[in-house]
């Protein structure tokens, strides 16, 4: 470690180039991680707050809540904890702002409504709760809301915690309100039943319905899997690129020091000792680059606009930092192998 650090100090420019590349790679890696988490959160925030185990849907709905419809009487006896749900997309306007949103029709005191942040729970058919996402976009308590596809007008009485569903802000009303907004709903028709009960009688379920585990339901959200796979591939390739870049730089530097390694070997330094020096040098460089990249990422996150869906997970950042340092050390293997081949007599000349 002593020799490794002293060489870095004596050749600041050379090693600064390696650190700079590591900073850029780690910075991009951490930003992509935050973007991936942010996009996941945009799609699943509301679903995660249901704390549900499964969703009951029509078998022919292709695991899509908005395409599913069935009679609510079909799920009356099988479940102890169930929230019957109607859902439809709307274009909502308060006169100043127009926004795409989803609106839920629910029974009273449904468990899928998030924690109330401000106001009082809706008690009338013409009253709704909105999540923090819509509030941040300019909708407020006591605003009168109109819908582009309906003559229905409602008043906002409640603001809940953010509960985005598939990147959309949401509203919560009662079943009757959804029938008024979308007359296609029959009196006892719902889109889905959100289930908390883990011991439901699946055998008693009507043949026209299916029970979808909540994780499977999330994975089937439009674009969710493709989006995550794309970002994960990009992150994986960044790890590979990091190992390759560090390996190439260290290998070139090692070749430049062939005569030095020959002298050290002639003085009795073993291959193992020289290998430790190279790995120590790689560890120092990767630590510096990764830490600076992480700090730059955190600073960047503070200044990004709210429209950018980015969310940093401390555990993920730490895990990626460890992986990045590990692959950097793996990149140093080529240098170690080249050191083993150095012949002291030939290196000295």
C-alpha positions, 0 to 999 in steps of 0.5 A: 500500500505504501509503494502504491500510494507513493507512486500515485502521488509522484505521478498525479497526472497519469493516475488522475486520468484513470480517476477521472474516467472512474468518476464519470463511469460511477457518476453515470452508473449512480444516476442510471440507478436513481433513474431506474428506481424513479421510473419503478416508483412512478409505476408502482408507488400506489400499488405498493401502498395497497400492501396487498397480496394479489389482485382478482381480475377477469381472465380475459383482461390480459392482467390489465386492471382497466380492461377487466370487468366482472360482477362484484358479487363473484368475490363476496365470500372468498376473501376476508380483506378485499377492496372492490375497485373501479378505475378509469382514466380521466382528463381533469381540469380545475380551470387553470390546469388540465392533467391526465389522471386515474380515478378510483371508485371505492367502497367507504373506508377502503384500505387502498386509499393512502394516508391523508395529508390534508383535508377530510375524507370525501363523504358525498358522491361529488367529492374526491380525494387527490394524491400529492402528485396532483396537488404538486401540479396545482390542484388544491382543496376546494377546487372544482374539477371538470372532466373532459369526457363527462359533464360531472363536476366534483370538489376536492376535499382531501389530499393524500400521500403520493400514490402514482399508478403507472406514472399517473396521479390518482383521484379517489371517489365512490362507486357512484361517481365512477358510474356517473363519469363512465356510464358503461359501468353496470350497477354491480360491475367492478374492474378488480378486487384488491386482496390482502387475505393470504388464505382465500378460498381460491377453489371457490373462485368463479371460472371467469376470474383469475387471482394474480399475485401482486408481483406478477401484476406489477410486472405486467404493467405496460412497459414496466418489464421492458423499461427495467430490462433496458436500464439493467442492461445499461448498468451491466454494460457500464460495469463491464466497461469499467473493468475493461477501462481500468484493466487497459490503463493499468496494463499499459502503466505496468508495461511502462514499468517493466524495467522497474519490476525487473529491478525489484524482482532482482532485489528479492521482491516476490510476484505476490508482493508486487501483485499486492501493490498493483491491487492496492493501487487499483483499490485506492484509485477505484475508491477515490473515483467511486466516492467522488462520483457518488458525491457528484450524483447526490449533489446533482439529485438536489438540483434536478427538477421534479419532472425528472423521475429519479429516486436514490436508494441508499442500499442500491448505491452502496451495493453498486459502489462495492460492485464497481470497486470489485470489477475494477480490482478484477480489471487489474488481473491482467497487470498482475499476470504481466508482472509474473512474466517479467524476467529480471535479467531481460528487464534490466538489460 
